[in-house]
Amino acid sequence: LESVRELAAAAAAAASGPAGKKSPKPKKDAGKKPGAAAAAVEAEADVPMVSVSSALQLAPLLVLGRRQETPEISRLVEGQFEGVESIRIGVRCSADLLSPEVGARLNPLLLTVLGVHDLPAEGHLGQTRDRIRVALAAFGRRDESEALALPAAGGSLDLAWQRVFFLGPMQQRALREFLQTERIEVEVRDRDAEDTGEPRSLAYGV
């Protein structure tokens, strides 16, 4: 026991320096430049804040969950701010949003407009190439996509625009007959003079 105490006292004396005095703390260099971490913080503070405005269609998640393990939807936003080429914004669900019972009662149907292709260049006839919309009229409802701009060269635009319709108790055979006898109207609107650019839902036939 005495030898253990002697070792402990010797270790304490060695740590505190000679004559039991504590070793002086190193003085800070007043002229020392900030380290790498501080420089990174200062550089980050100089970067201007930017904001991105984008709309995600979340209703398709109700249907996508029935076909894949993790319902997910995302959108690529390009050319809205300086210094960043593009940014992807998305939503991912950890499980299906509809239980089998609710899904069977709502009976959702997903329609997708993949894109617009080979539009003629008719600016001299009032074509608004910076505000192209797609309208979809079906099942007593008419929706319009947000306005998008055509590329500078070419008349094609990738949309992947999706709308969900809840058919309720309609059976598969009745739906097949409806699709064979009725029409689902798809319009490409490129001549609207006044347009805010926001997506719209209108009464059927407007």
Secondary structure as UniProt FT lines:
FT   HELIX           2..16
FT   HELIX           18..20
FT   TURN            30..31
FT   HELIX           36..46
FT   TURN            59..60
FT   HELIX           61..64
FT   TURN            65..67
FT   STRAND          72..78
FT   TURN            82..83
FT   STRAND          86..92
FT   HELIX           100..106
FT   STRAND          108..116
FT   HELIX           123..125
FT   TURN            129..130
FT   STRAND          132..138
FT   TURN            139..140
FT   STRAND          141..144
FT   STRAND          157..166
FT   TURN            168..169
FT   HELIX           172..181
FT   STRAND          185..189
FT   STRAND          200..203
FT   TURN            204..205
//
